[in-house]
Amino acid sequence: MQDGDFYLLLPAKRIDEIEKITEAQGLYINEIIFVHQTEKHKPFRIIVRGSFKKENKQIRELTIKVNNVYTPDFIKLLKDYYLNF
């Protein structure tokens, strides 16, 4: 089946590696979300969405906490999986 999406959660330092691997398999990365612990930290994780279909690549940022409080975007993304909200 070639009409679905895949998602990966990886260390941010692996971005170049995963782009090469997916390209070699005929897959496209259509979205990358750089995840930061706080607005002052560099990204430590990436969330990658890809598929067999090429789209305009979207690049976004997600910050987990601001002023030691979870951000609304982080809560929205993980509320079904994280028990401490």
C-alpha positions in Angstrom: 0.0 0.0 0.0 1.5 3.3 -1.0 -1.1 5.8 0.2 -0.3 6.2 3.9 2.1 8.3 5.9 4.8 7.2 8.3 6.1 9.0 11.4 9.4 8.8 13.1 10.7 10.3 16.3 14.5 10.6 16.2 17.5 12.4 17.7 17.8 15.7 15.9 21.4 14.9 14.9 20.1 12.1 12.6 18.3 14.4 10.2 20.8 14.1 7.4 21.0 10.4 7.8 17.3 9.8 7.7 16.9 12.0 4.6 19.4 9.8 2.8 17.8 6.6 4.0 14.3 7.6 3.0 15.4 8.9 -0.4 17.2 5.6 -1.1 14.0 3.7 -0.4 11.8 5.9 -2.7 10.2 7.7 0.2 9.8 11.4 0.8 10.0 13.5 4.0 7.1 15.9 3.9 7.3 17.4 7.3 9.9 17.9 10.0 9.2 19.2 13.4 12.2 20.2 15.5 11.5 19.6 19.2 13.1 21.9 21.8 13.0 21.4 25.5 12.6 25.1 26.1 12.9 28.2 23.8 16.5 28.5 24.9 17.6 25.0 23.9 18.6 23.7 20.5 16.4 20.9 19.1 17.1 17.5 20.6 14.5 15.5 18.7 12.8 15.6 15.3 9.4 14.3 14.4 9.4 13.3 10.7 6.3 12.6 8.6 6.9 11.0 5.2 5.2 8.9 2.5 5.6 7.6 -1.1 4.1 10.9 -2.3 6.1 14.1 -2.5 4.6 17.2 -1.0 6.0 20.6 -0.3 8.2 20.0 2.8 7.0 21.7 5.9 9.4 22.6 8.7 8.1 23.5 12.1 9.3 24.0 15.6 7.8 22.6 18.8 8.8 23.8 22.3 7.9 21.6 25.2 8.0 24.1 28.0 8.0 27.9 28.5 8.6 29.2 32.0 8.5 25.6 33.2 5.0 25.2 31.9 4.0 22.8 29.1 3.1 24.7 25.9 -0.4 24.4 24.4 1.1 22.8 21.2 2.9 20.1 23.2 -0.2 19.3 25.3 -2.3 19.1 22.1 0.2 16.7 20.5 0.6 14.4 23.4 -2.4 14.7 25.6 -3.7 11.2 24.8 -0.3 9.7 25.7 1.0 11.7 28.6 -0.5 11.3 32.0 0.7 14.5 33.7 -1.4 17.1 32.0 
